[in-house]
Each structure stands twice: as structure tokens, then as C-alpha cells.
Amino acid sequence: MTKLTVNNKTYEISGASARTLASVLRNDLGLMGTKVSCAEGECGSCTVLLDGKPVTSCLVLAGQAQGRQIETIEGIGRAEELHPVQQAFIDEQGFQCGACTPGFIMSAKAFLAENPNPSEDEASIAMSGNICRCGAHPYIVSAVLNAAEKMQKGRES
Amino acid sequence: MRSQFDYHRPDSVADAVRMKHELGTDALFWAGGTDLVLQWKAEKIKPLHCIDLTAIDGLAYIKSEDSILRIGGLTSLSEIERADRQDPYLRTLADVARLMATQQTRTIATIAGNLCNASPAADLIPPLIAMGAYLRVTGEEGSRELPVEQLMLGPGRTCLHDSEMVTEIYIPRPTQARASSYRRIDRTVVDIALVSAAGAITLDDDGVVGSVVIALGAVAPTVIRSARAEAMLRGAVLSSMSYADLQQVGEAAADDATPINDVRATAGYRTAMVKVLVRRVLEDISRSLTGEPE
């Protein structure tokens, strides 16, 4: 049995340890927000957080994720109350087709937890592990900076 | 077809080593696994057993002591990237780690994994060789130590015995000042090195180069040292070497390189870049030894 804690819920899944975390999240738990595009750890679309740190879930075995807090896009915000990073991606139009967006949002969330007040360069480098084929990168960096500002204000108020 | 494998999760080095000894070559130690997963998906390897090292406590640490720097084998690249920049060795290694793959890969990829994957382009091997690093390895027969320089035998091949795993990387600190640098040619931040060079130099009291190591990556089946470049530097006064002098050392290093043509670069380009990288490495070291800002 593989015991995984995903978005604060614990699951026991048989025969999952020797498969990728991305596959288990999507096929066993139905968490389709985690997108697999390259499946080679290059594009970042399958990014989830392990104990708050970003990983490409296509490179991690589900077995390796046991005993850690796994956070996916489904664990962030609600339709009626989006996470500031999600709202910022909408406000800055930081996407076109949207396939890369969950991965970007997870990377951005982890990055802003570590660096709440980044420069444009820092935000751009932090997003370099995610690829947007539609070419929305400049808007994505704007979204990260916008989210940083929103979250900063949220903390002050 | 992709192999299906059994997953094992030992919680101590002793258990991991015993499992590996019992399961033999069908089993693989799985540290971060970021290289192994790719090889498994591409069917380049067909493991029957994965011995996941994630659950072993106490192998992820960075201990900066006066006479030695110790890094646990399972320390992630992300932890190295964030290491204390006051320690000159860690500063060099942190700058290297930052170049490697993506943030998401660095979260799980480990230092021992980068070494044992034994790629000629592995980013951490040249600087560790230059800094005179050693490995502590543990196997069924017990523990031993060896210089990082002896680890690699060829692409993907190491000198480790079948049940052995790297538990620690350590770097003894010399009493004299030592500076080191790593440079590489790449296309983008997430790329692997097309060609790389590292150097470390200690100065004797009179400012003369005492010990020197120049290591080159992605220009031979293993990471190599340039005996020619090292010979030219030994006994020289680094601070009085001109640009042309440093170019000559770079040319000597290029003579030691035997690169191949592949999809990523031509042999000619790699050789030409060795010259440039070695000069830049020496300029970095020179600046660092004279206390100029980076």
C-alpha cells in the first residue's frame, strides 16, 4: 500500500509506489489539474508541491512522496475565492490555452513563499522551470509580481 | 516495454546495502531518481527493483567545519543552492547547483545522484575534483573513502562495487587560501553543459601557485584533469599573468581535451570553448584570491 497525503487528505492506494506521482494523481485520484505534457521533467506542467517545494511529478515515484505533504492545483483556492496567485494570472492574462497554467501557479506559489517581494529578474528566473508554448511568459512574470503585491497587501491588512 | 519493478523502502544505510547485495544488478539505488526515471521511461534501463533511499534519515546535511566541509549524499541540489555563501567552497557549489536543470528537479535531485549518474557533463564533478573532494561509500564489505576523481570510469559507469552507495562527500580545507570556480557553455538556464571547466588553486606564502587542479567536463568519456594546464600554472605567479598568458594555459587545456561531435555541439566547438572557459576560470580565481568583488 502506498500512503499519500494530498491536499490534506490521506489516501491508501495499492500498487502505486513504482509509478510516477503524476500518473497516480491523475489516474488513481482523478486530480486532472496536474497536466503531463513532456513527461521528461523539462516543461514543468506537472508541477506539484512536496512539503511546499516544487517538483515535476512526472519524475517522482509515488513511493518517494510518502510521508510528505503533497499539494496540487486542486488544493489551492476555491471557485468562489481564488488564491491570489490564481487571481493574478487572470488579471494579468498570464495564459492562453491554459495547459501550462496549473504548473506555473504551483511554481509561483512555492516561489512567493520563499521570496515574497521579488524583482522582475528573480520572478523570471523562478519561472524558468515551466514552459508556455503559447508564449505568455511576459504576462506570467507580471502575474507573479502582481500576486506578490496582492499577498503583501493581504499580510499588511 | 517499460519494465515493471518492485519498490523497496529501507530506512537505514545498512538495510539498503543488504537489499542491494541480495537483489544484485536487477536492483537500483534510487536517490532523487530524476535521471533514472528518464532512463527507465526511455527503456534504457529495465530495473526489476527500486531501492528508494528517500526514507533514510540523516543523509541530507551540510556541515561547514573549520578543517573540512561535509555534505550528506542525499542532500538535494536545492539545499546546496541555498547553502551558506560565507563558505567559499559552498559558494562555488551553490553557484553550480543553481545552473542545474529546473527548480523542480533540484528539489529532489541529490549530490550523490549527480555523481553516480556519471555523466561526462555532470556539473558537480569538475568542481568537486578541482576542490579535492572525497567520497565516503558504504557497501556490504564496509565503508571506504576515495577521491571523487577516481569515481568515474566512463559514461554511466563508476568504480563503486555493486552494493556500495555514496553516503558523504567531503572536502578537506587546506591551510593556505584556496579559490575555485566553475564555468560552462550552455544554451539556456535549464540546459546541461555542452562543455565545462573548473579550477581550484592554492597560493603559497610568497603568492606562487602551490596546488592547482584544472578539471574539464564533456570533452572526454569521463571528467578529466588537464595535466598540461596544471603544469603551466604550478609555480607561476597568478596575479602577474597577462590575458595572453591565461589564453596559453587555456590552449594547453584544449590540447588535453578529446571531445566528440554530437547533436549538442561539435568537437571543434567544444575544444575552442575549453580554451575560453579555462581562461575565465583562472580570471575568476585570480579575482577571488586578490579579494576583488565577484
Chai-1 contact restraints between the chains, C-beta under 6 A:
chainA,res_idxA,chainB,res_idxB,connection_type,confidence,min_distance_angstrom,max_distance_angstrom,comment,restraint_id
A,S17,B,Y7,contact,1.0,0.0,6.0,A-B,restraint_1
A,A18,B,F5,contact,1.0,0.0,6.0,A-B,restraint_2
A,A18,B,Y7,contact,1.0,0.0,6.0,A-B,restraint_3
A,E40,B,L38,contact,1.0,0.0,6.0,A-B,restraint_4
A,G41,B,T105,contact,1.0,0.0,6.0,A-B,restraint_5
A,T47,B,Q104,contact,1.0,0.0,6.0,A-B,restraint_6
A,K53,B,T107,contact,1.0,0.0,6.0,A-B,restraint_7
A,P54,B,Q103,contact,1.0,0.0,6.0,A-B,restraint_8
A,P54,B,Q104,contact,1.0,0.0,6.0,A-B,restraint_9
A,V55,B,Q104,contact,1.0,0.0,6.0,A-B,restraint_10
A,V55,B,T107,contact,1.0,0.0,6.0,A-B,restraint_11
A,V55,B,I108,contact,1.0,0.0,6.0,A-B,restraint_12
A,T56,B,Q104,contact,1.0,0.0,6.0,A-B,restraint_13
A,L59,B,T34,contact,1.0,0.0,6.0,A-B,restraint_14
A,L59,B,V37,contact,1.0,0.0,6.0,A-B,restraint_15
A,G63,B,Y7,contact,1.0,0.0,6.0,A-B,restraint_16
A,G63,B,D52,contact,1.0,0.0,6.0,A-B,restraint_17
A,Q64,B,D52,contact,1.0,0.0,6.0,A-B,restraint_18
A,Q64,B,T54,contact,1.0,0.0,6.0,A-B,restraint_19
A,S128,B,V189,contact,1.0,0.0,6.0,A-B,restraint_20
A,G129,B,T102,contact,1.0,0.0,6.0,A-B,restraint_21
A,G129,B,Q103,contact,1.0,0.0,6.0,A-B,restraint_22
A,G129,B,Q104,contact,1.0,0.0,6.0,A-B,restraint_23
